[in-house]
């Protein structure tokens, strides 16, 4: 009886992580289809963040003191996120978007697939990492785990989108496919890492 009760918070936590990832990925996909271009301010903010983080690693800046405590793999994870966010903005702006009801539909399917893979692979690990920063009860996500989960999402979403033959448009089928993808990667991640 005690064993079953002690397992309940762990299962509840895993379930909430999966639900959080699914919600984050679906919201990110929907958000992509709401605007045609990424404003130049987006790239400016990313550039300023990259410069601040670069100097935060090397210069003693009190507001960025936490960066000095990051390990090498954690620093690489930070750069990976910044690079992907920049690439997502560039690919999104490079595509042509057509009005399709409430959402926009991309004209170039190849660019759309590339952007979706990058968005899913960046947002899903971030959805696990963000709560771990604020709660000691969450599984700690270090740079190695972040990179491993990023690679899992790139592989699974890349394979899934390679077989995608429908239109590049928002549909219930596309959103259900994204949910199934997140659950599949979460199961693979749990089988690989357990609760570590």
Beta strands, then each sheet from edge to edge (+ up, - down):
strand 1: 97-100
strand 2: 103-106
sheet 1: 1+ 2-
end
